[in-house]
Amino acid sequence: MLIQLAAAGLFLVNASLLPARTLNGPGPVHPTAATVRANHEPHPAIRAAIRSLEAAKRDLQHAAHDFGGHRAAALAAVDAAISQLRIALQYDK
């Protein structure tokens, strides 16, 4: 169950990386905070994903149960995802 929740969270993070769409076609309706930050922060979507994963990690660390070892597996997956995103940011240098 916990792994499914972590997977759903990762799906939502990935979905948030997609460009905004409107009923009339592609593109954002209004500039968002993320769009404004994009002009000042390199790779804001990746950095936002890292922050989201770090929040998920804190939630998992404070979960009340181990869920049959699945919490530990989910934490390992989150750590691996954070590590990969940090490596990806280094390739921009």
N, CA, C and O atoms as a GROMACS GRO file, in nm:
protein
  372
    1MET      N    1   0.082  -0.119   0.000
    1MET     CA    2   0.000   0.000   0.000
    1MET      C    3   0.086   0.126   0.000
    1MET      O    4   0.059   0.220  -0.074
    2LEU      N    5   0.191   0.126   0.083
    2LEU     CA    6   0.277   0.243   0.092
    2LEU      C    7   0.354   0.264  -0.037
    2LEU      O    8   0.376   0.378  -0.078
    3ILE      N    9   0.395   0.156  -0.100
    3ILE     CA   10   0.465   0.171  -0.228
    3ILE      C   11   0.372   0.228  -0.333
    3ILE      O   12   0.414   0.310  -0.415
    4GLN      N   13   0.245   0.188  -0.331
    4GLN     CA   14   0.150   0.244  -0.427
    4GLN      C   15   0.133   0.394  -0.401
    4GLN      O   16   0.122   0.473  -0.496
    5LEU      N   17   0.131   0.434  -0.274
    5LEU     CA   18   0.120   0.576  -0.243
    5LEU      C   19   0.243   0.653  -0.290
    5LEU      O   20   0.231   0.762  -0.344
    6ALA      N   21   0.360   0.594  -0.270
    6ALA     CA   22   0.483   0.658  -0.317
    6ALA      C   23   0.483   0.667  -0.469
    6ALA      O   24   0.522   0.769  -0.526
    7ALA      N   25   0.438   0.560  -0.536
    7ALA     CA   26   0.431   0.562  -0.682
    7ALA      C   27   0.332   0.667  -0.730
    7ALA      O   28   0.357   0.736  -0.829
    8ALA      N   29   0.220   0.679  -0.661
    8ALA     CA   30   0.122   0.781  -0.698
    8ALA      C   31   0.182   0.920  -0.680
    8ALA      O   32   0.160   1.009  -0.762
    9GLY      N   33   0.256   0.938  -0.574
    9GLY     CA   34   0.322   1.067  -0.551
    9GLY      C   35   0.422   1.099  -0.660
    9GLY      O   36   0.429   1.212  -0.707
   10LEU      N   37   0.500   0.999  -0.700
   10LEU     CA   38   0.595   1.020  -0.808
   10LEU      C   39   0.523   1.050  -0.938
   10LEU      O   40   0.570   1.132  -1.018
   11PHE      N   41   0.408   0.984  -0.962
   11PHE     CA   42   0.329   1.014  -1.081
   11PHE      C   43   0.285   1.159  -1.080
   11PHE      O   44   0.292   1.228  -1.182
   12LEU      N   45   0.238   1.206  -0.964
   12LEU     CA   46   0.192   1.345  -0.955
   12LEU      C   47   0.307   1.442  -0.977
   12LEU      O   48   0.289   1.546  -1.039
   13VAL      N   49   0.424   1.408  -0.926
   13VAL     CA   50   0.540   1.493  -0.948
   13VAL      C   51   0.572   1.497  -1.096
   13VAL      O   52   0.596   1.604  -1.151
   14ASN      N   53   0.572   1.380  -1.162
   14ASN     CA   54   0.599   1.376  -1.305
   14ASN      C   55   0.494   1.452  -1.382
   14ASN      O   56   0.526   1.522  -1.478
   15ALA      N   57   0.368   1.440  -1.343
   15ALA     CA   58   0.261   1.512  -1.412
   15ALA      C   59   0.278   1.662  -1.396
   15ALA      O   60   0.243   1.738  -1.485
   16SER      N   61   0.332   1.704  -1.282
   16SER     CA   62   0.351   1.847  -1.261
   16SER      C   63   0.463   1.902  -1.348
   16SER      O   64   0.475   2.024  -1.365
   17LEU      N   65   0.547   1.814  -1.403
   17LEU     CA   66   0.655   1.858  -1.491
   17LEU      C   67   0.606   1.883  -1.633
   17LEU      O   68   0.676   1.945  -1.713
   18LEU      N   69   0.485   1.834  -1.664
   18LEU     CA   70   0.430   1.852  -1.798
   18LEU      C   71   0.383   1.995  -1.816
   18LEU      O   72   0.343   2.058  -1.718
   19PRO      N   73   0.386   2.048  -1.939
   19PRO     CA   74   0.339   2.185  -1.960
   19PRO      C   75   0.189   2.195  -1.935
   19PRO      O   76   0.115   2.099  -1.955
   20ALA      N   77   0.147   2.311  -1.890
   20ALA     CA   78   0.005   2.334  -1.865
   20ALA      C   79  -0.071   2.334  -1.997
   20ALA      O   80  -0.018   2.376  -2.099
   21ARG      N   81  -0.194   2.287  -1.995
   21ARG     CA   82  -0.279   2.283  -2.115
   21ARG      C   83  -0.410   2.355  -2.085
   21ARG      O   84  -0.457   2.356  -1.971
   22THR      N   85  -0.466   2.415  -2.186
   22THR     CA   86  -0.595   2.478  -2.172
   22THR      C   87  -0.693   2.409  -2.264
   22THR      O   88  -0.653   2.327  -2.347
   23LEU      N   89  -0.820   2.440  -2.251
   23LEU     CA   90  -0.920   2.382  -2.340
   23LEU      C   91  -0.901   2.432  -2.483
   23LEU      O   92  -0.941   2.364  -2.577
   24ASN      N   93  -0.842   2.548  -2.500
   24ASN     CA   94  -0.824   2.606  -2.633
   24ASN      C   95  -0.692   2.569  -2.698
   24ASN      O   96  -0.665   2.612  -2.810
   25GLY      N   97  -0.610   2.492  -2.632
   25GLY     CA   98  -0.484   2.451  -2.691
   25GLY      C   99  -0.372   2.449  -2.589
   25GLY      O  100  -0.395   2.469  -2.470
   26PRO      N  101  -0.250   2.426  -2.636
   26PRO     CA  102  -0.138   2.415  -2.543
   26PRO      C  103  -0.094   2.551  -2.488
   26PRO      O  104  -0.123   2.656  -2.545
   27GLY      N  105  -0.025   2.543  -2.377
   27GLY     CA  106   0.033   2.663  -2.319
   27GLY      C  107  -0.035   2.704  -2.190
   27GLY      O  108  -0.151   2.672  -2.168
   28PRO      N  109   0.039   2.776  -2.105
   28PRO     CA  110  -0.018   2.820  -1.978
   28PRO      C  111  -0.121   2.930  -1.999
   28PRO      O  112  -0.111   3.010  -2.091
   29VAL      N  113  -0.220   2.932  -1.910
   29VAL     CA  114  -0.324   3.034  -1.916
   29VAL      C  115  -0.269   3.165  -1.862
   29VAL      O  116  -0.282   3.269  -1.926
   30HIS      N  117  -0.208   3.160  -1.745
   30HIS     CA  118  -0.148   3.276  -1.680
   30HIS      C  119  -0.012   3.236  -1.629
   30HIS      O  120   0.010   3.119  -1.599
   31PRO      N  121   0.079   3.329  -1.620
   31PRO     CA  122   0.208   3.294  -1.560
   31PRO      C  123   0.189   3.249  -1.416
   31PRO      O  124   0.121   3.316  -1.338
   32THR      N  125   0.246   3.138  -1.382
   32THR     CA  126   0.239   3.088  -1.246
   32THR      C  127   0.368   3.122  -1.173
   32THR      O  128   0.463   3.170  -1.234
   33ALA      N  129   0.370   3.096  -1.045
   33ALA     CA  130   0.493   3.118  -0.968
   33ALA      C  131   0.605   3.034  -1.026
   33ALA      O  132   0.720   3.079  -1.032
   34ALA      N  133   0.573   2.911  -1.069
   34ALA     CA  134   0.676   2.825  -1.128
   34ALA      C  135   0.729   2.884  -1.257
   34ALA      O  136   0.848   2.876  -1.285
   35THR      N  137   0.641   2.943  -1.337
   35THR     CA  138   0.684   3.005  -1.463
   35THR      C  139   0.774   3.125  -1.435
   35THR      O  140   0.875   3.145  -1.502
   36VAL      N  141   0.738   3.203  -1.336
   36VAL     CA  142   0.820   3.318  -1.300
   36VAL      C  143   0.955   3.272  -1.249
   36VAL      O  144   1.058   3.329  -1.286
   37ARG      N  145   0.956   3.168  -1.165
   37ARG     CA  146   1.082   3.115  -1.113
   37ARG      C  147   1.167   3.057  -1.225
   37ARG      O  148   1.290   3.061  -1.217
   38ALA      N  149   1.104   3.004  -1.329
   38ALA     CA  150   1.178   2.942  -1.439
   38ALA      C  151   1.273   3.042  -1.502
   38ALA      O  152   1.376   3.004  -1.556
   39ASN      N  153   1.239   3.170  -1.496
   39ASN     CA  154   1.325   3.271  -1.553
   39ASN      C  155   1.446   3.300  -1.465
   39ASN      O  156   1.543   3.360  -1.512
   40HIS      N  157   1.442   3.259  -1.340
   40HIS     CA  158   1.548   3.292  -1.245
   40HIS      C  159   1.620   3.169  -1.191
   40HIS      O  160   1.733   3.180  -1.144
   41GLU      N  161   1.557   3.055  -1.197
   41GLU     CA  162   1.613   2.934  -1.137
   41GLU      C  163   1.634   2.830  -1.246
   41GLU      O  164   1.541   2.796  -1.319
   42PRO      N  165   1.756   2.778  -1.257
   42PRO     CA  166   1.776   2.674  -1.357
   42PRO      C  167   1.703   2.544  -1.320
   42PRO      O  168   1.716   2.494  -1.208
   43HIS      N  169   1.627   2.493  -1.412
   43HIS     CA  170   1.555   2.366  -1.398
   43HIS      C  171   1.461   2.365  -1.277
   43HIS      O  172   1.474   2.280  -1.189
   44PRO      N  173   1.367   2.457  -1.273
   44PRO     CA  174   1.277   2.464  -1.157
   44PRO      C  175   1.191   2.339  -1.140
   44PRO      O  176   1.157   2.303  -1.027
   45ALA      N  177   1.157   2.272  -1.248
   45ALA     CA  178   1.073   2.152  -1.235
   45ALA      C  179   1.149   2.040  -1.165
   45ALA      O  180   1.092   1.969  -1.082
   46ILE      N  181   1.276   2.025  -1.198
   46ILE     CA  182   1.356   1.921  -1.133
   46ILE      C  183   1.376   1.956  -0.986
   46ILE      O  184   1.367   1.869  -0.899
   47ARG      N  185   1.403   2.082  -0.959
   47ARG     CA  186   1.422   2.124  -0.820
   47ARG      C  187   1.292   2.109  -0.739
   47ARG      O  188   1.296   2.073  -0.621
   48ALA      N  189   1.180   2.136  -0.802
   48ALA     CA  190   1.050   2.117  -0.735
   48ALA      C  191   1.025   1.969  -0.708
   48ALA      O  192   0.971   1.933  -0.603
   49ALA      N  193   1.064   1.884  -0.802
   49ALA     CA  194   1.048   1.740  -0.783
   49ALA      C  195   1.132   1.692  -0.665
   49ALA      O  196   1.088   1.609  -0.586
   50ILE      N  197   1.254   1.744  -0.654
   50ILE     CA  198   1.341   1.707  -0.541
   50ILE      C  199   1.276   1.749  -0.410
   50ILE      O  200   1.274   1.672  -0.314
   51ARG      N  201   1.224   1.871  -0.406
   51ARG     CA  202   1.157   1.918  -0.282
   51ARG      C  203   1.037   1.830  -0.248
   51ARG      O  204   1.015   1.797  -0.132
   52SER      N  205   0.960   1.792  -0.348
   52SER     CA  206   0.843   1.706  -0.324
   52SER      C  207   0.886   1.569  -0.273
   52SER      O  208   0.824   1.515  -0.182
   53LEU      N  209   0.990   1.515  -0.332
   53LEU     CA  210   1.038   1.384  -0.287
   53LEU      C  211   1.095   1.392  -0.146
   53LEU      O  212   1.077   1.300  -0.066
   54GLU      N  213   1.163   1.502  -0.114
   54GLU     CA  214   1.214   1.518   0.022
   54GLU      C  215   1.100   1.527   0.123
   54GLU      O  216   1.111   1.474   0.234
   55ALA      N  217   0.990   1.592   0.086
   55ALA     CA  218   0.873   1.598   0.174
   55ALA      C  219   0.811   1.459   0.189
   55ALA      O  220   0.771   1.421   0.299
   56ALA      N  221   0.803   1.385   0.080
   56ALA     CA  222   0.750   1.248   0.087
   56ALA      C  223   0.838   1.162   0.177
   56ALA      O  224   0.788   1.079   0.253
   57LYS      N  225   0.969   1.182   0.167
   57LYS     CA  226   1.062   1.106   0.251
   57LYS      C  227   1.038   1.135   0.399
   57LYS      O  228   1.036   1.043   0.481
   58ARG      N  229   1.020   1.263   0.432
   58ARG     CA  230   0.992   1.298   0.573
   58ARG      C  231   0.863   1.232   0.620
   58ARG      O  232   0.856   1.181   0.732
   59ASP      N  233   0.761   1.232   0.534
   59ASP     CA  234   0.634   1.169   0.571
   59ASP      C  235   0.653   1.019   0.594
   59ASP      O  236   0.599   0.964   0.690
   60LEU      N  237   0.728   0.955   0.506
   60LEU     CA  238   0.752   0.811   0.521
   60LEU      C  239   0.831   0.781   0.647
   60LEU      O  240   0.804   0.683   0.716
   61GLN      N  241   0.929   0.865   0.677
   61GLN     CA  242   1.011   0.844   0.796
   61GLN      C  243   0.929   0.855   0.924
   61GLN      O  244   0.962   0.793   1.025
   62HIS      N  245   0.822   0.933   0.920
   62HIS     CA  246   0.739   0.952   1.039
   62HIS      C  247   0.612   0.868   1.037
   62HIS      O  248   0.523   0.889   1.120
   63ALA      N  249   0.602   0.775   0.943
   63ALA     CA  250   0.484   0.688   0.936
   63ALA      C  251   0.478   0.603   1.062
   63ALA      O  252   0.581   0.569   1.121
   64ALA      N  253   0.358   0.569   1.101
   64ALA     CA  254   0.338   0.498   1.227
   64ALA      C  255   0.378   0.351   1.220
   64ALA      O  256   0.408   0.290   1.323
   65HIS      N  257   0.381   0.293   1.101
   65HIS     CA  258   0.408   0.151   1.087
   65HIS      C  259   0.515   0.128   0.981
   65HIS      O  260   0.548   0.217   0.904
   66ASP      N  261   0.569   0.005   0.980
   66ASP     CA  262   0.667  -0.034   0.879
   66ASP      C  263   0.599  -0.092   0.756
   66ASP      O  264   0.660  -0.102   0.649
   67PHE      N  265   0.472  -0.131   0.770
   67PHE     CA  266   0.393  -0.185   0.660
   67PHE      C  267   0.461  -0.304   0.593
   67PHE      O  268   0.473  -0.312   0.471
   68GLY      N  269   0.507  -0.396   0.677
   68GLY     CA  270   0.566  -0.521   0.627
   68GLY      C  271   0.693  -0.500   0.546
   68GLY      O  272   0.722  -0.578   0.455
   69GLY      N  273   0.768  -0.397   0.577
   69GLY     CA  274   0.892  -0.370   0.506
   69GLY      C  275   0.874  -0.279   0.385
   69GLY      O  276   0.973  -0.237   0.325
   70HIS      N  277   0.752  -0.249   0.349
   70HIS     CA  278   0.727  -0.166   0.231
   70HIS      C  279   0.766  -0.020   0.252
   70HIS      O  280   0.802   0.049   0.157
   71ARG      N  281   0.759   0.026   0.375
   71ARG     CA  282   0.802   0.164   0.402
   71ARG      C  283   0.951   0.178   0.373
   71ARG      O  284   0.993   0.277   0.312
   72ALA      N  285   1.029   0.082   0.416
   72ALA     CA  286   1.174   0.087   0.390
   72ALA      C  287   1.202   0.082   0.240
   72ALA      O  288   1.291   0.152   0.191
   73ALA      N  289   1.128   0.001   0.167
   73ALA     CA  290   1.146  -0.008   0.022
   73ALA      C  291   1.108   0.125  -0.044
   73ALA      O  292   1.175   0.170  -0.137
   74ALA      N  293   1.001   0.186   0.003
   74ALA     CA  294   0.958   0.314  -0.052
   74ALA      C  295   1.062   0.423  -0.022
   74ALA      O  296   1.091   0.507  -0.108
   75LEU      N  297   1.117   0.422   0.099
   75LEU     CA  298   1.222   0.518   0.132
   75LEU      C  299   1.344   0.500   0.042
   75LEU      O  300   1.403   0.598  -0.003
   76ALA      N  301   1.381   0.376   0.015
   76ALA     CA  302   1.495   0.350  -0.073
   76ALA      C  303   1.466   0.401  -0.214
   76ALA      O  304   1.554   0.457  -0.279
   77ALA      N  305   1.342   0.383  -0.261
   77ALA     CA  306   1.305   0.431  -0.394
   77ALA      C  307   1.308   0.584  -0.400
   77ALA      O  308   1.352   0.642  -0.499
   78VAL      N  309   1.261   0.648  -0.295
   78VAL     CA  310   1.263   0.794  -0.290
   78VAL      C  311   1.407   0.844  -0.287
   78VAL      O  312   1.440   0.940  -0.357
   79ASP      N  313   1.491   0.781  -0.206
   79ASP     CA  314   1.633   0.820  -0.202
   79ASP      C  315   1.698   0.805  -0.339
   79ASP      O  316   1.775   0.892  -0.381
   80ALA      N  317   1.667   0.696  -0.409
   80ALA     CA  318   1.724   0.674  -0.543
   80ALA      C  319   1.675   0.781  -0.641
   80ALA      O  320   1.752   0.830  -0.723
   81ALA      N  321   1.548   0.817  -0.632
   81ALA     CA  322   1.493   0.919  -0.721
   81ALA      C  323   1.559   1.055  -0.694
   81ALA      O  324   1.593   1.127  -0.789
   82ILE      N  325   1.575   1.091  -0.568
   82ILE     CA  326   1.640   1.218  -0.533
   82ILE      C  327   1.784   1.218  -0.586
   82ILE      O  328   1.830   1.316  -0.643
   83SER      N  329   1.853   1.108  -0.567
   83SER     CA  330   1.991   1.097  -0.614
   83SER      C  331   1.999   1.114  -0.765
   83SER      O  332   2.086   1.187  -0.814
   84GLN      N  333   1.911   1.049  -0.838
   84GLN     CA  334   1.912   1.060  -0.984
   84GLN      C  335   1.883   1.203  -1.030
   84GLN      O  336   1.946   1.251  -1.125
   85LEU      N  337   1.790   1.270  -0.964
   85LEU     CA  338   1.759   1.408  -1.002
   85LEU      C  339   1.877   1.502  -0.974
   85LEU      O  340   1.904   1.592  -1.052
   86ARG      N  341   1.947   1.480  -0.863
   86ARG     CA  342   2.064   1.562  -0.833
   86ARG      C  343   2.174   1.538  -0.934
   86ARG      O  344   2.242   1.632  -0.975
   87ILE      N  345   2.192   1.414  -0.976
   87ILE     CA  346   2.290   1.383  -1.080
   87ILE      C  347   2.250   1.451  -1.211
   87ILE      O  348   2.335   1.506  -1.282
   88ALA      N  349   2.122   1.448  -1.242
   88ALA     CA  350   2.074   1.512  -1.366
   88ALA      C  351   2.105   1.660  -1.365
   88ALA      O  352   2.142   1.715  -1.469
   89LEU      N  353   2.090   1.727  -1.252
   89LEU     CA  354   2.121   1.870  -1.244
   89LEU      C  355   2.269   1.898  -1.270
   89LEU      O  356   2.303   2.003  -1.324
   90GLN      N  357   2.356   1.805  -1.234
   90GLN     CA  358   2.499   1.824  -1.256
   90GLN      C  359   2.536   1.820  -1.404
   90GLN      O  360   2.639   1.874  -1.443
   91TYR      N  361   2.454   1.756  -1.486
   91TYR     CA  362   2.484   1.745  -1.628
   91TYR      C  363   2.458   1.875  -1.702
   91TYR      O  364   2.491   1.886  -1.820
   92ASP      N  365   2.400   1.973  -1.635
   92ASP     CA  366   2.375   2.102  -1.698
   92ASP      C  367   2.496   2.193  -1.687
   92ASP      O  368   2.500   2.298  -1.751
   93LYS      N  369   2.594   2.156  -1.609
   93LYS     CA  370   2.710   2.244  -1.584
   93LYS      C  371   2.810   2.238  -1.697
   93LYS      O  372   2.912   2.305  -1.693
   0.00000   0.00000   0.00000
